[in-house]
Amino acid sequence: MKTLFIGLMLLIATPVFASVSGTVIGTQQDENGNIIVKTAYYMDGVNVPSRYPVENGVYYWVSRYSFQNFDGMTPLQIEARIKQDVDAFAQSLIAKKYTTEANASLDLKALVGKTFTSQTAEIQLSPTKALTVNTAGVSVQKVLTPTVEAIAK
Amino acid sequence: MKKFILLMVLMLVCGVANATDYCADANIRACWTMSTEGGSGTTLNDDSSKNKDGTFSSSGHPSWYAMSEMPAYASWAVDFTSASSDKITWGSFIDGVTQSLSVTSWINPDSYDGTIIGSASFASGQGFQFYVNASGYVSFRLIRNGAYYQQATTQSAIGYDWVHIAGAWTQADTPIMYVNGISVSKTSASGGGSSPNVLDQTTNAMGVDGSSGTNYFDGKITEASVFQDAITSTEVSDIYDHGLKGTGNRVSIASLPSVLSDSVWSHTTFN
């Protein structure tokens, strides 16, 4: 009982230090010979699940590299390069969690029952020509000013 | 009391992000896994909630290709022949201005110089193009106000076999380009680097340049997606290994040799 209580307190306490951290748990080569860096991520202290097989009870994520990515770098610079990618994914995890929670908190009940109507649609025929059409079969030709097709390859 | 504690623990554990279905990602704008189509159908299903179903030019143009090789999680691909009749189109695309943009796809080119996904508005001169250039390098182009900015990979031509490619363009930087999950070197930006500013495109297509109606792709495309943000290298690897829906397993990483396991980065924690 005491253990359970301590465990609960620990779980409750970790969000106080809300963060995502990544621990590199191993590196290897993939089937193409590229470098795989395996990183376990922890959100508020809890291991973030992934689709990769659990290793020693830990979920991990993968980022890939080749020697060209580290050309001319010192070990410290290589570590900084890896950290950059770990940071980017950690930030992505934070943003996704926030977005999910923010979306869930929006109250859109007032929209239910509202009807929105569109009268016409535009159909592009060429870079310079479009039709504005409606459901009664009426169409009005529209001249467009092309700006993109002059782009050189 | 025991029940309450168990409930609390469960709630906290469930609060952690789950393994990812990228088709359900908040920033996904189209997710064409090609897992259920095939036959003589002329609709390319969008597996996200964005309803970007594509329409074939006509039955058999392009044609469906039943996958029997890499990637193991894809059931079908669309096979383009570079004929002008081979294209897939859909309606409006990105939800207004975006400051970052990513495109991913598996491709197997029969020849080079063709558009994988192109999107543009002729009227406002905005859009993007993700394509294989004439030399076999992957190129990511933004079109802003009628001007263009682009970068292509330089490391090696992609070849004529299945390859996973991705481009992630962030607001501040030029795009990061990935081939089989690895970020690769690029040319200098033509026209100068610039962030995406993709607006209400009206001409969107797979297999042809949406802006010019030319530059047809020759080869197969499957598992293609567009995100309205810059996905990370870890996400690119995850998509490469498990597919956009996260249901596949391209290769068993656990079975690969851990030849680098004592390297300098092992057990380093980044906070």
Chai-1 contact restraints between the chains, C-beta under 6 A:
chainA,res_idxA,chainB,res_idxB,connection_type,confidence,min_distance_angstrom,max_distance_angstrom,comment,restraint_id
A,L4,B,I5,contact,1.0,0.0,6.0,A-B,restraint_1
A,L8,B,I5,contact,1.0,0.0,6.0,A-B,restraint_2
A,L8,B,M8,contact,1.0,0.0,6.0,A-B,restraint_3
A,L11,B,L12,contact,1.0,0.0,6.0,A-B,restraint_4
A,S21,B,T269,contact,1.0,0.0,6.0,A-B,restraint_5
A,S21,B,N271,contact,1.0,0.0,6.0,A-B,restraint_6
A,G22,B,F270,contact,1.0,0.0,6.0,A-B,restraint_7
A,T23,B,T269,contact,1.0,0.0,6.0,A-B,restraint_8
A,V24,B,W265,contact,1.0,0.0,6.0,A-B,restraint_9
A,V24,B,S266,contact,1.0,0.0,6.0,A-B,restraint_10
A,V24,B,T268,contact,1.0,0.0,6.0,A-B,restraint_11
A,G26,B,S261,contact,1.0,0.0,6.0,A-B,restraint_12
A,G26,B,S266,contact,1.0,0.0,6.0,A-B,restraint_13
A,T27,B,L260,contact,1.0,0.0,6.0,A-B,restraint_14
A,T27,B,S263,contact,1.0,0.0,6.0,A-B,restraint_15
A,Q28,B,L256,contact,1.0,0.0,6.0,A-B,restraint_16
A,Q28,B,S258,contact,1.0,0.0,6.0,A-B,restraint_17
A,Q28,B,L260,contact,1.0,0.0,6.0,A-B,restraint_18
A,Q29,B,V259,contact,1.0,0.0,6.0,A-B,restraint_19
A,E31,B,V251,contact,1.0,0.0,6.0,A-B,restraint_20
A,N34,B,I182,contact,1.0,0.0,6.0,A-B,restraint_21
A,M43,B,V16,contact,1.0,0.0,6.0,A-B,restraint_22
A,V46,B,V16,contact,1.0,0.0,6.0,A-B,restraint_23
A,V48,B,V16,contact,1.0,0.0,6.0,A-B,restraint_24
A,V48,B,A17,contact,1.0,0.0,6.0,A-B,restraint_25
A,P49,B,N18,contact,1.0,0.0,6.0,A-B,restraint_26
A,P49,B,A19,contact,1.0,0.0,6.0,A-B,restraint_27
A,S50,B,A19,contact,1.0,0.0,6.0,A-B,restraint_28
A,R51,B,A19,contact,1.0,0.0,6.0,A-B,restraint_29
A,R51,B,H242,contact,1.0,0.0,6.0,A-B,restraint_30
A,R51,B,G246,contact,1.0,0.0,6.0,A-B,restraint_31
A,P53,B,A254,contact,1.0,0.0,6.0,A-B,restraint_32
A,W61,B,T234,contact,1.0,0.0,6.0,A-B,restraint_33
A,V62,B,S237,contact,1.0,0.0,6.0,A-B,restraint_34
A,S63,B,S233,contact,1.0,0.0,6.0,A-B,restraint_35
A,S63,B,T234,contact,1.0,0.0,6.0,A-B,restraint_36
A,S63,B,S237,contact,1.0,0.0,6.0,A-B,restraint_37
A,R64,B,G181,contact,1.0,0.0,6.0,A-B,restraint_38
A,R64,B,I182,contact,1.0,0.0,6.0,A-B,restraint_39
A,R64,B,S237,contact,1.0,0.0,6.0,A-B,restraint_40
A,S66,B,I182,contact,1.0,0.0,6.0,A-B,restraint_41
A,P75,B,V264,contact,1.0,0.0,6.0,A-B,restraint_42
A,I82,B,W265,contact,1.0,0.0,6.0,A-B,restraint_43
A,K83,B,F270,contact,1.0,0.0,6.0,A-B,restraint_44
A,D85,B,S233,contact,1.0,0.0,6.0,A-B,restraint_45
A,V86,B,F270,contact,1.0,0.0,6.0,A-B,restraint_46
A,A88,B,T232,contact,1.0,0.0,6.0,A-B,restraint_47
A,F89,B,T232,contact,1.0,0.0,6.0,A-B,restraint_48
A,F89,B,T234,contact,1.0,0.0,6.0,A-B,restraint_49
A,S92,B,T232,contact,1.0,0.0,6.0,A-B,restraint_50
A,L93,B,A17,contact,1.0,0.0,6.0,A-B,restraint_51
A,K97,B,A17,contact,1.0,0.0,6.0,A-B,restraint_52
A,T99,B,A26,contact,1.0,0.0,6.0,A-B,restraint_53
A,Q124,B,T202,contact,1.0,0.0,6.0,A-B,restraint_54
A,Q124,B,T203,contact,1.0,0.0,6.0,A-B,restraint_55
A,P127,B,F122,contact,1.0,0.0,6.0,A-B,restraint_56
A,L144,B,F122,contact,1.0,0.0,6.0,A-B,restraint_57
A,L144,B,A123,contact,1.0,0.0,6.0,A-B,restraint_58
A,P146,B,F122,contact,1.0,0.0,6.0,A-B,restraint_59
A,T147,B,G125,contact,1.0,0.0,6.0,A-B,restraint_60
A,T147,B,G146,contact,1.0,0.0,6.0,A-B,restraint_61
A,V148,B,A120,contact,1.0,0.0,6.0,A-B,restraint_62
A,V148,B,F122,contact,1.0,0.0,6.0,A-B,restraint_63
A,V148,B,G125,contact,1.0,0.0,6.0,A-B,restraint_64
A,V148,B,I143,contact,1.0,0.0,6.0,A-B,restraint_65
A,V148,B,S211,contact,1.0,0.0,6.0,A-B,restraint_66
A,E149,B,S212,contact,1.0,0.0,6.0,A-B,restraint_67
A,I151,B,Y148,contact,1.0,0.0,6.0,A-B,restraint_68
